[in-house]
Amino acid sequence: MDKLYRDLVDLPGAPSFEKPVRDYMREFLTPHVDEIIEDRLGSIFGIINKGSNGPKVMIAGHMDEVGAIVTGIDKTGLIKISNLGGVHGDVFLSQHFDIICDDLEKIPGVTASKPPHLTRGSTEVPKQIKFTDLLIDIGADSKDHAISLGIKVGQQVIPRNDYTVSKDGKKIFSKAWDNRFGCGMSLEIARDIEKEDLQCELYVGATVQEEVGLRGAQTASYMIKPDVFIAIDCSPCADSFGGDEISGKIGSGFLLRFIDPSAIMHRGMKKFITETADKHKIKYQYYQSKGGTDAAKVQLANSGVLVATIGMPARYIHSTTSMISIEDYAEVKKIVYTIIKMFNEEIVEEIRKNV
Ligand SMILES: [Zn+2]
């Protein structure tokens, strides 16, 4: 897999703290695009084939990752936090984190947990850990000590990354696959797809604050006013928990998200994408999700947008780590590159008519 993914997953970027990711994307995009645009919340897009009379096609990942925010420091020097995005307290227990200062200095810490020695003999029934029960121990001796080490209310808290390739060389574990994967795919598109390949005006980039309610997708779609939108996002697979044939399996191709609670895949898009994948022998799997993606928000912009989510199968997202397969990466790349080169006035009209 391209090295740029490793760079991207290592960057810190909880919702509203996407600046380091945005700076990386801006630098990467600049030599490959006609113009860069950003909205006031921080979403960023490069335009390729600017001024084309063809349809406006928007492709996006999202820059934010699930994390937490510092909400206070108790008198013993432990740090209080609130979650940013949908994460259970349990998966953040007893893990290594970095608290990120304004200058991006990382203050390491660990979520405090009681060892069995301290609970032995207790009649207390173990309960599900609430996020507000979690405290981060940075090794400070008091509140003043924590402050003197650089802790402030409002700083982002991000899991420490340990990017690891599996022994068979086909899977990669890392934090933030959801959704630096989509950011990386947008950057690869900008690098590889030439103006001459296109019959559309192409906007490639990434949104902000997806994990807290698809906020950047709303503002970015109002800025771009696309005809077509493709969200590229990691989606959770249930295959390691005995899931069924529509709950995702890593290594089985891209996820065709035909339904989730906030979007039913446009029928014209479904026909177009499945026919194209079949024709080019690109592996895909039908996928139903209980969550939403940026496509849910963008479909409602202006008088409606033809949207689809191309899903990257991923295990264990919305925790401190996750796993993807490089075989799926290849299939996602193939379908996305193929359809981008096909979008023109006639095809988009044909998709629209198939509603
Ligand atoms: Zn996501």
Residues whose N, C-alpha, C, O or C-beta is under 5 A from the ligand:
A	BS01	ZN	D178 N179 D233 C234
